[in-house]
Amino acid sequence: MGVFKRKLNSLLVTFYINESVCRVHCFDITCDPVELKHGALIEYSSISDLQQKIMAFVNQNHLQKNPCRWILANDLYQTHNIDKPDVNDDEVMDALKWQVKDLIDIPVDSCLVSYYQPAHPENKNKQIVAVTVSKDLIEQLIDICDKTSLLLENIDIEELVIGHALLPYFNDQKIIGFVGENDQGLVFNFYYNNELAFVRHKKDFFIPQERVEEFVLEQEQEELSERFLLETQRTLDYVVSQLFRRPIELLLLQANEENADKLLNLIKQLTDVPCQSVIPEYINNNSHSIAGFYELGCICRGGK
C-alpha cells in the first residue's frame, strides 16, 4: 500500500466527524507501517465547542502547521441516485443544484452539491450519485483549520474513503464486496474494476460481536446474528441478480482480532464466495480500536 512521504511534514491529522462526536488522530506517515502518535474522541454540543476542544488538542500536542483531512460521517451529508444532467461537463455542477432541489430538506442555496459516478458494469449507464452537504458546515470546518493553524488538504465523505483503505485487496475487473459498520449501522460497499459501484446502509443493525456480559442471553446473540445474516443475504442477492448479473469474487468483512474467525464462519453459512476478514493492522501501536477504516482510508487517499 502506498503511503504519502513528505519532505516538510511527517505528521498528518485526521478528523472523522458525525453529528455529535469527532475522532481526531495524528499519524506519523513517514513510518511503515504508519504510526499513530496521538488520538482523542471528542464529544461536542456545537461547532464552537468542537473548535475549542480541537484547539486544545492541537496546542497540547504541538500540531500547528501540519496538514489535516476531514471525513464526514454519512449522517452529515445526503446522497441521491440520479441521471447525469444532459449538459456539457463544465455545466454539470450548476445543473445538479436544480436537479436535486426537490430531493433535499433544506434550501439548495444552503448546500454544496457535488457528485461521483459509480463504476456501473454497463458502460452506457448514466446514473451518478449527487452529494449534498450544508454549506455552513463546510465553512465552519475550514474556519476551525484556520484558527488552529492546521493546513486543510481535503474534506471527504465516508463512503469514498473506505475504498482507499481496501486498495491492497482490489483486482482489475473483479467484483469485491465489503461488509462493515459505522456509528449508525451496517455498511455494504461493492467495488468493480477497483472503483466504487454500489453502497447500502442499514441503520441500527451492527456486526455481531462477542458479548461476555452474564445478562446477555444466548438466544439474543443468535437473533443478532440472524438479523446480520438476513441483511447481508438481501444485499448480496440484489447486487448479484440485479446490478452485476454475475457472482462477486471476494467478500471482505470488517473485523477485529477477537471476532474475525467467528464472523468468517458465520458468513460462510450464506455464500460460497471466498471471504476474508479485514483488520486495519497497517497501523501499529495496537491502535485497531481507535484507528479504523475511515482514518486509514483518509491517510491512503491518492495512494496505491
Secondary structure, DSSP 8 states (H G I E B T S, - for coil): ------SS--EEEEEEE-SSEEEEEEEETTSSS-EEEEEEEEE-SSHHHHHHHHHHHHHHHT-TT-EEEEEE-TTSEEEEEEE--SS-GGGHHHHHHHHHTTTSSS-GGGEEEEEE----SSTT--EEEEEEEEHHHHHHHHHHHHHHT-EEEEEEEHHHHHHHHTGGG--TT-EEEEEEE-SSEEEEEEEETTEEEEEEEEET---------TTS-HHHHHHHHHHHHHHHHHHHHHIIIIIISS--SEEEEE--TTTHHHHHHHHTTT--S-EEEE--TTS-TT-TTTS-HHHHHHHTTT--
